[in-house]
Amino acid sequence: MILNNLTKKTQRNLLDYILLIIIFIYCLQMPIISRYIILLGIPIIIFTNPNLLLKKLTNTFLLLGFLSSYYLIIFWHGIFSYSPLYLIINIFSPIILYLCGLNLSNGKIKPLNVLIISTMGFIIFANLSVIFSFLKYSTLFFRDADNFWTGIPANSPYWGIFLSLGIAYLNVIFLKIKKINKILLITISTLSIISILTLATRSPIYAGVLSITTCLIIYLKKEKEKKSIKSLITGIVLFLFIFIVITNFFSFGDYLFGVERISETGLDDTGRTEHWFPALKGIFKYPLGGQKTILNNSYAHNFWLDIGWYAGIIPIIFILIFQFKHIKIIYKNIIENKVRYLEIGIFIAILVSYMIEPLFQASPVYFSLTIFLIGYYGNTTLNKNK
């Protein structure tokens, strides 16, 4: 076999990159292929780290408890609309991705490469969908864009959760990396910003402003060398140049009605937060969920509250314990990392999506990737200096 002719280190690196490619394809959300390809991660994890599941049995149990209790309760309420195979994939994909994250944190691939490859699939998928919808219609009707693979339209908040990760790439202006890599990532970020403005969705703008402001404050406190400031200014100039070039090349300027919409209505006029308090009260009034609380919307627009609205307090307890167990380690691993500014941007984008979108119902795939990142950055053995 080919693997037998390689050193253990080379074997491990090869398998880790294959695992990342699997995650990348999973996040591209191609019909059938992306949904089931994640199952290929199981033999790789078993080969590289056969005792991993036993080492993290408690955390895996919490994650399984959340997923199984949620789907069992909504099935009991009769609001279950999944096929058995789709249900199995939805339950086990986050667990597989959690183990993938743990496994990769023990490897030698640089955190920057892990972060970019794992999130890039979403960003490519969303940008392709927006660009091709724009080219097809010459504008985007009702703030919808057609799925690039299926042609099925989806609304702007759905695309926003993916594109907000692209905005977070702009934080590479704070990093000391190769210029070609910086230019590429700024270009991808610029495309994401233009797509968001075209869709006139505001949630990713919250994430972008918050992440860049946070990183700028940290940067000015920690990086006081002249070279660092010069690198930051160069990054800002690059972004402005690329933004102008892309906007003019695609003739997007006349269709960026998002700028007009946001200026007219304001950033705070989303109507999402007004559902939070009724949904929170409803969790205690209806501890087994069932969508019994009356909301003036299809969702509570908050990850945890929507879980409670659908399935009650039991799955909330499982997922909160799981997430809180990792917070301290994630913070430590990120703040001590060489590429912390990009990581901070990505996690802020994720947190904003958790706070103001029905994340689990809108995209189980996106939720699964967040669990992957929790596994990767929530592992005490992560080598931050790779």
N, C-alpha and C positions, 0 to 999 in steps of 0.2 A: 504493500500500500504506500501511497505517496507520503502520508503523514509519518509512517515509520522511518522514512529516510531523512526526516527533518529533526532538528534539535527540539527539545521540549519548549524552549523559549519561542522558537519560530512557530511551532505547532500552536502554542497558546495565542500568539499574536494573530495568526491566520484565522483561527476559530473565533477570536474576539471580533475581528473585522467582518467575518461572515455573519456573526450575530448582529452587528450593527447594520449591515446591509439588509438583513431580514426585518429589522425594526424600521428602517427607512422605507422599505417596500410596504410594510404594514401601514405606515402613516400616509403613503400615497393614496390609500383607500380605493385601489382598483377593485372592481367587482370580482368576487370569489377569490382571486389570487391573494390580495392583501388580507382578506379575512382569515384565511386558513394557513398562510405562510408562517405565522407566529408559532404554530405547532412544531416547526422545524427547530425551534430554539430548545426544546426539551432534550433531545439527544446530545446537543452541544453542551448544555449545562451539566448533564449526567457525566459526560466524558471528561470535562474540565474540572468539575467540582462536585463529585458524587454525594458528598455529605452536606451540601449546602441547605437542602430543605430541612434536615434534622437540626442544623445549627440555628435556623431562623423559624422554627416550628411555631412559636408563639405568635410572631408577627403574621405568618402565613395563615394561621388559624383565625386571627382577627380579620384579616382581609377576606377570607372565605366566609366568615360569619356575617360580615357586612353584605357581601354579594348574594349569598344563599338566602339570608333573611329577607332582603329587599325583594328578590324575585318570587320567593314563596308567598310573601304577604300580598304583593300585587296580584298574584295568581289567585289567591284566596278571595280577594276583593272583586275578581272578574275584570280587572283592567290590564290583563296580560294578553299581549298580541304577538308573541314570538313563537317561531317554530322551535321544536326541541333541540335541533342542531344549533340554531342561532343562540338559543339560551345557553347551551353548554359552552360555546365559544365566548359568549359575553361573561360568563362566570370565570372561566379559566384563563382568558387572555390577560387580565390584570395581574393574576398570580404569576403567570409565566413571565410577564414583563418585570414584575418585582424581582423575581429570581435572576432575570437577565441583568438588571441593574446591579444587584449584589455581586453577581459573577464578574461583570466588567470592572467593578470598583477594585477587584483584586488583581486585575490585569495590568498591562504596561502601556495601554493606549492613553494618550494625553487627554485630560478632561475637556480641552477645547474641541478635539476631534470627536469625542463621544457626544458632546452637547450639540455640535453642528450637524453631524450625520443623523442623530436621532430626531432632531426637530425639523430638519430640512424638508422631509417628505410632506409634512403639513403645509409648509410655506409654498412649496412648488405647486401642490395640488390646488390651493386656494388662489394663488396668482394666475395659474393657467385658466382656472374656471372664470375668473373675473375678466381677464384679457380676451379670451375667446368669446365670452358673452358680449363684451364691449364691441369687438370686431363684427360679431354677428348682427347686433341690433343698432350699432352706432351710438347707443346709449344703454343705460340699465333701467328697465321699467320697474316701478314700484320697489326699487332698491333690492331687487332679486338678482341672482346670478345663477346660470345653469351649471350643474355639476359637469366638470370636464369629461368624465368617463361615461355618465349615464344620460346627460342632458336634462335631468330632473332639476327644476329650479329650487333654490333654497334662499331664505331671507338673509339680510345683511348681518344680523347678530351671529348667525351660524358661521359665516365666513370670518367674522371679526375675531373669534377665538383663535383661529389659525393665523390670521394676519398679524395679530398682536405679537406673536412670537417673532415675526419678521421685523416689526418695529424695534423689538428688543435687540436685534442685531446691530442697530445703530450705535449701541454702546461699545462697539469695537473701536470707536474713535478714542476711547480711553486706554486701549491696550497697545502694548509694544509688540506687534506681530509683523510678519512680512508684508510689504506694501501691496503685493498682488493679492494676498488673502484679505487685506483690509478693504481694498477696492472692490473685490468680489462681494464681500459681505455687506458693504455699504450700498452697493448696487441692488442687491436683493432686498435690503431694508427699504430703499427708495421706492422700488416697485410695490412693496407692501403698503407703504404710506399712500402712494397714488391710488392703489386699489381701494384702500379704506376711504379716502376722500371721494372716490367715484361712487362707492356704495353709500356714502353719507352715514356711516355707523360711528357712534361716538365712544363706545366702550374701549376700543383699542387706543383711542386718544388718551383716555385716563391713564391706561397702563404705560403708554409711551412717555407722557409728561412726568408721571410719578417716577418711573425707572430712571430716566435721564437726569431728573433733578436729584434723586437720591445718589446716583453714581457721581454726579458733579460735586456734590457736597463731600462725599468720601474722597474723591480724587483730589480736591483742593486741600484737604486736610493731610492726606498721606503722601501725595506726589508733589514735591517742592523743587525738583530739579528742573533746570531750564530745558533740558531735552524732553522731559515729560510734557511741559507746557507747549513746546514746539510741536510735538507729536499730536497733541489735542487740537491745536489750531489747524494743522495740516488735515486732520480727519474732518473737521467742520467744513473747511474749504472744499474738500473732495465731495462731501455730501451735497453741498449747495450746487456744485458744478454738475454732478451726476443727476440731481433732481431736475435741473433746468434742461439738460440734454434729453432725458427720457420723456419729460412732459411734452417737449416740442416734437420729438421723434414720433410719438404715438398720437400727437394732436389731442392729448387728454384735456388741455387747458379749458376748452369750451364746455366740457362735460363734468367738471369737478363741482357738481352742485352740492357736494357735501360741505364745502366751505361756506356757501351761502346758507345752507340749512342750519349749520351749527351757529353761524353768526346771528341768525334770526331767532332761533329757539334757545340758545345757550347750552352749555355742557351739562347743566344740572336738570334739564327738563326731560328726564328719561321715563318717569312714571314707575320705575322699577321698585324703588325703596318703599313706596306706599303699601306694597303687599307684604312686607317683611313682618310687621307686627301682627296682623291678622293670622298669618301663617304660623308664627311662633306660638301664639295663643292656641291655635288649632292643634298643635302637636300635643299639648297637655290635655286639651278637651277630647281629642281623638287619638290616643296613644298608639293605635294600630293603623293610623292613616286612612287611606281609602278615598282621598280627595273630597272629604266631607265638608271641610271648611270652605265657605264661599269666598272666592277671590274674583276681583274684577279683571282677571287676566287668565291666560292658559297656564301660567306658572307663577311661583312666588319669586322667581328670578334671584335665586341664591342656592348654591349647591346643597347645603345642609338642610335648608328649609324645604326645598323641593323634595329631597329624600324623605323628610318627615311628612310632607303633604301626601305623598304617594304611599309610603310604607310605615310611617310612624316612628317612634323613638328608638326601637331596637336596632335597626341598621345604623342610625345616627351614633349611638353609643359605640358600636364596633368601629366605625370609621374614625370617629374622634380620638379614641384611644390609640388606634393605629397611627394616625397623623401626629398626635402630640408626642408619641414615643420617639419620633424621628426629628422633631423641630430643633432641639439643641445641637444634635450632631450635624444636621444640615447647615445650620448657621455657622458652626465652627469650621466645617470643611470648606464652605464658600468664602468666608471672610479671610481665611488664611491662604486662599488659592491665588495663583498667578493670574488667572483670567476671571477674577471675581466680578468685574464690572459687567461682563456679558452674562454671567450666571445670575447676578442680582437682577438684571433686566428680564431674563427669562422667567425667574421665579415671581417677580412682581406681575408680569403679564398673566401668569397662571393664577396668582392670587386674585387679581381683579376679575378674571373669568369665573373663578369660584364664587366670588362675592356677588356678582350681578347677572349671572347667566344660569339657566337650568342645565348645568354642564353635563351631568350624568345622563339625562334624558336626551339632550341634544346630540351628544357625541360620546358614546362609550369608548370609542377609540382614543379620543383626546384624554379622557379620564385615565385610560390605561397607560398612556405615555407619562402622565403626571406621576403615576405609581412607579413607573420605571425610574424616573428621576429621583423619587423618594428613596427607592432602593439603592440607586447609585450614590447619591450624596448623603444618604442616611446611614451609610456603613462606616463603622469606626476604623476599618482597615484601608479606607481610600487613601491612596498615595497622591498627595496634592502637588508634589514636585516632579511628577512624571514629565 
